[in-house]
Amino acid sequence: MMHLFGAGSSVLELNLNILWWYWLLLFVWFVSLILIDILVFHRKDHAPSLKSAIWQSAVWIALGIMLGLVVWGVFGGEAGGQYFSGYLVEKSLAVDNVFAWAMVLTYFKIPKKYQHRVLFWGVLGAITLRVIFVFAGLAVIDRFEPVLLIFGGILLWSGIKMLLTKKGHEYDPAKSKFYLVVSKFIPISEKLDGHKLFTRVNGKRMATTLFMALLVVEFTDLVFAVDSVPAILAVSREPFIIIASNAAAILGMRALYFVFDILKDKFWLLSRALAFLLIFVGIKLVLAPTAIFGYNWFDFHIPTNLSLLIISSLLIGGVVGSLIFKKSNSGKIFK
């Protein structure tokens, strides 16, 4: 007998036998990478060069691919395909995230040498939010599968809005309600005090602009998680795969930020590719439910390998297209 809400098994649910020590190994792996990064390579505040940022980004990508190959070898091709699909989805959404970070750090006039410290905590916050949202999302889907229509609708709306937006990636913290509310309750110093989050001015404890930048960065992480989590749930429902692919993609966001902060105008078509990616995974979610309130629904699932191919093609197309075509000030494309 069909469940009232159609929460039947999905081809995305692998039902892997994830032992507790698999989670422990995954946790130790990521914590070790974070500690090495912050205590060895970024122990001292400095502004990374473009060459350094590209190399660091390449290393993070290589580590993400290596973890995916381990997942593929241990759990099989379907699990590996879901990992890489999730990794590419999160990595592509990270591109949009870093553009917002650039706007925030520029607004607060945070020097390059201190930006990595802000982004370090921003990345940790992003991972934490993803973990919370993922398990919450899986719990909701398990009990009420029609919520996939809501998730799909969010992604479709985001993708269409991105296609119709002409100004690109603009974020003005001064117009953010979050920033306006926080600034009323927290005294803010107009000056930096090294990489400190708080300082004293005339004996009064105040937050530095570095702290405010961090708060706004964390808020943007929360906003982007609203798109990110539904998107990842469109390609996998296995918690271990989702967390592994998300964390691997997010940890490289800091290096990616310093690359795209310099090259963002060169890869202008990536935003369009990302819009189509959101629309694709949105449609995927909308078609996924088995039944809606007892009525048969599409119960249509795109094979993992085909999803991976489509996602990869969109991203490659955005990068290659940006290199082939240039954008004029009027917004028209010319070769």
N, C-alpha and C positions, 0 to 999 in steps of 0.2 A: 504493500500500500504506500502510495507516494506521501511523503511528509507534507504537511500543510503549507510550509514555506519552501519546500523543495530543496532542503539543505542536504542533498545527496552527496556522494563522493565525487570529487572532481579529478580530472586527469592531472591537475596541477598538484594534487595532494599525493606525495610520493610514499607517505607512511614509512619513512626510513627508521631504522632501529638506531636512534642516536643515543649512545651511552653517555653517562654523565661526564666521563673523562674526555669525550669529544668536545663538549662545551668548555671544559677546563683548558684543554689544549688551545682551543680557539681564543679564549680569554687571555691566556699567557702569551700567545703569539702577538696579538694586537697590543697588549700592554708593553711587551718588550720592544716593539717597534716604536711606540710612542715615547718610551723612556730614552731609547737610543737617539731618537730625533731631537728631543728637547734638551737632553743632558750632554750629548756629544756634539751634534752638528749645529745646534742653535742655542748653545749655552750662553753665548754672548750676543747682545743685541747688535744686529747688523742688517744692512739692506742688501739682499741677494741680487746678484747680477742676472740678466736674462739667461746667460749661458748656464749659470748655476741652477736657476729655477727650472730650466728645461731638463737638465740632467736629473735633478731631484724628482721632477714629475715622471720622467722615464723610469726611474728606479721604483717609484710607487706603483706605476702601471705594471712593471715587470713582476713585482711582488703580488699584485692582484691577480695577474694571469697565472702565476705559479700556484697560488692558493686554489684557483679554479681547476687547474690540472690535477691537483691533489684530490679535490672533490670529485672530479670526473673519474679518477682512478679508483677511489675508494667506494663511491656510491653508484657509479655507472654513468652512461651517456646522457640519460634524461636529466639526472641531477646536475651534471656538468653543464648541459644546455641551459637549464634554468638559472644556474649561477651566473653564467656569462650574460644571459639576457638581463638579469637583474643588475649586474655590474654595469652594463652599458647604459641601461635606463637611468640608474643613479648617477653615473658619470656625466651623462648628458644633462640631467637636471642640475648637476653641480655647476655646470657652465653658467646657467642662469643665476644660480646662487652667488657665484663669485662676482658677477656684474653688480649685483645689489651690494655686496661687501665693498666693492670699489667705490660706489656712491657714498656709502656710510663713512668709510675711512677718509675719503676726500673731503666730505662735509665737515668732519671733526678735525681735519688738518693733522692727522696722525702721521708722524714721520715714518718713512719706510722701515727704519731700523727697529721700530716698536710694533709694526703691523703684524709680524709673525706671532708675537705674544698674544695679541688680541685674537688672531685667527686660531691659535692653538686651543684656547678655551672655547672659541666658537665651534670648532670641529668636535670637541668633546661633547658640547651641548647638543650638536646636531645628531651625533651617534646615540646619545641618551634619549632624545626625543623620538628618533626612529624606532628604537627598541620598544619604548612604551607604546607608541602608536601602532606598531606592527602587531604586538600581542593583543592589543585592544581591538584592532581591526579583525584579526583572525577569530577572536572570541565572538564578535558581533556577527561575522559572516557565518560561523558555525551554527548560530542560533536563529539568524534571520537573513537568509541568502538574498532576498530582494534589496538589501542595502548595497549590493553591487551596482544597482541602477543609480543610486545616489553617488557612489564613488565614480562610476563611469561618467555621470553627468558633470561632476566637478572637473574631470580631466577634459571632457569635450568643451566645456565653457572656457577653461584655461587656454586650451589650444587655439580655439577660434578667436578669443580675445587677443592672444599673442599675434595671430596672423593679421588682425585688423589694426593693431597698434602701430602707429607710424613713428613715434618718437623713440622707440627701442627701449633699452633697459635704463629707465630713469627711476631713481628713488630719492626722495627729498625728506630726510629725517625731520626737518623743521616743520613739515606738514603732517608728520606721523602723530596720531592721537596718543600712541603709546609713549612717544618721546615727550609730548607736551604734558601728559599726566605725571610721568616720572620726574620731570624737571621741576614740578611744583612741590614735590615732597622731599627731594634730595638736593641739598645745596651743592652747586657745581663750581669748581674753580675754573677760570678761563685759561689757566696755564697748566702745562704738563709738569710732572715731577719725576723725570726719568720714565721708567716703566711701571711706576707705582699706580695702583688703582685709587688710592686715597692719599690725601696730603693734609697738611695743616696750614691755614692762612690766618695770621693774626691770632693764633691759639685756637682757632675753630677748625674742627675736622670736616673736610669737604671731599667730595668725589672729584677725581680728575676727569678731563675729557676722554682719557683712555678708558675709564670705567663706563662712561656713558656710551662710548662707541661699542664696547663689549656688550652692554645691555641691548642696544639696537641690533647688533649682529645676531645675538641670541633670539631676538624677536623675529628677525627675518628668517632664521632657521625654522622657527615655529610655523611661520607662514608657508615656507616652501615644503615643509613636511606634509602639509595638507595635500599637495600634489604628489609628492614623492611616494608616500605610503600606498595610496590607491594604485599608483602606477606599478609598484613592485608586486602588489598582490595580483596584478593582471598576468604576471609571468610565473609566479610560484606561490604556493601556500605552505611550504615547508619552512618552519621558523629558522632552523639551522642554516638553510641555504640563503634565506632572506637576510638574516643578520650578518652572515659571512660576506655576502656580496655587497651589502650596503656599507658595512664598516670598511671593507677594502677600498671601495670607491671614494668614500668620504675622507679617509685619512690622507689621500693625495690632493685634497682640495686646496690646502695652503700653497703648495708648490704650483698648482694649476692657477691659483689666483695671481701670483707674481708673473706668470707667463701671459695670461689673458689681459692683465692690467696694461701690459705693453702692446700686445698684439690684437686687442679686442676689435679694432676697426678692420683688421685684415680678414677676420673670420666672421664677417657680418651676416652671412647666410645661415650660420649655426642656429640663430634664433628661429628662423623659418623651419629648419629641420626639426628643431625641438618642438615647435608647434604641431607639426604633422605627427611626430612621435606621440605626443599627448593625445591627439585625436585618435590615433591607431589603438593605443592601449585603452582609451576610453570606450571605443567601439567594442573592443575585446571583452571588457568588463560587462557592458550592457547586454551582450549576447550570451554571457556565461551562465546565468541562472537556469536551473532545471525547471523550476516552476515559480510562479508569482501568485501568492495567496491561493494555492491549490490549482491554478490554471497552468497548463503546459506552456513553457517558454521555449526559447531557441535551444538551450543546452548545447551551444556551439562553442567548440574549443579549437583554436588555431594551434597546430602542432608546435612544440617548443622550438624545433629546428627552423621552422618557417618564420616564427616570431623573431628568432635570433637573426635570421637573414634580413628580414624587413628592417629591424632596428639598426643593424650594422649598415645597411644600405643607406638609410636616412642620414646617419651620422657622417658616413664617408662622403655622401653626396653634398652635405652641407660644407664640409671642409674643402673638398675638391672644387665645388662650385664657387666658393669664396676666393680661391686662388686663381680660377680661370676668369671670373667676371669681377668687375669693379663697380662700385656704387657711386653714382654722381650725387651731388648735393641735393638734387631735385628728387632723389630716390629712384631714378631710373637706372637700369642696368645697361652697361655698354661693355664691349669686349676690348 
